[in-house]
Amino acid sequence: EEGPAPYESKGIGESSNIPIAGAIANAVYDAVGVRITDLPITADKVLAGLRAKGG
C-alpha cells in the first residue's frame, strides 16, 4: 500500500490526464474530419478512418 507523499500531501496531477484523451480526439476530428472513438489514437486508425471516409 502506498503511503502519503512528503508532508502528507496527496498528488493531484493524475486528475488532469482524464480530459486529455478527449481533447486530442477532438483535435484530430477538427484537423482531418475523422472521429476516433477508441484509444490509443494511432496514425493507422486515422488513416483507416480517412480511407473509410473516402479521403
C-alpha positions as a printed Julia matrix, in Angstrom:
55×3 Matrix{Float64}:
   0.0    0.0     0.0
   1.31   3.41   -0.9
   1.72   5.97    1.79
   1.17   9.69    1.51
   3.62  11.91   -0.31
   6.05  14.12    1.63
   4.33  16.35    4.19
   1.32  14.0     3.97
   0.17  15.67    0.77
  -1.65  13.81   -1.98
  -0.89  14.02   -5.67
  -3.46  15.68   -7.89
  -1.66  15.56  -11.24
  -3.4   12.36  -12.29
  -6.79  14.03  -12.5
  -5.57  16.27  -15.3
  -4.95  13.21  -17.5
  -8.64  12.34  -17.79
  -9.79  15.06  -20.25
  -6.62  14.95  -22.35
  -7.64  11.95  -24.5
 -10.94  13.6   -25.4
  -9.21  16.85  -26.26
  -6.76  15.05  -28.54
  -9.59  13.08  -30.2
 -11.45  16.34  -30.85
  -8.3   17.94  -32.25
  -7.86  15.01  -34.67
 -11.5   15.35  -35.72
 -11.14  19.1   -36.23
  -7.95  18.63  -38.25
  -8.9   15.75  -40.55
 -12.61  15.09  -40.03
 -12.17  11.56  -38.68
 -13.71  10.65  -35.32
 -11.58   8.16  -33.36
 -13.62   6.6   -30.55
 -11.21   4.05  -29.11
  -7.82   4.54  -27.54
  -4.98   4.76  -28.22
  -5.31   7.14  -31.14
  -2.77   5.98  -33.71
  -1.78   7.08  -37.17
  -3.08   3.75  -38.51
  -6.55   4.42  -37.06
  -6.61   7.92  -38.51
  -5.51   6.61  -41.91
  -8.14   3.85  -41.8
 -10.76   6.46  -40.95
  -9.68   8.62  -43.86
  -9.85   5.66  -46.23
 -13.3    4.69  -44.96
 -14.43   8.28  -45.39
 -13.09   8.32  -48.93
 -10.37  10.88  -48.26
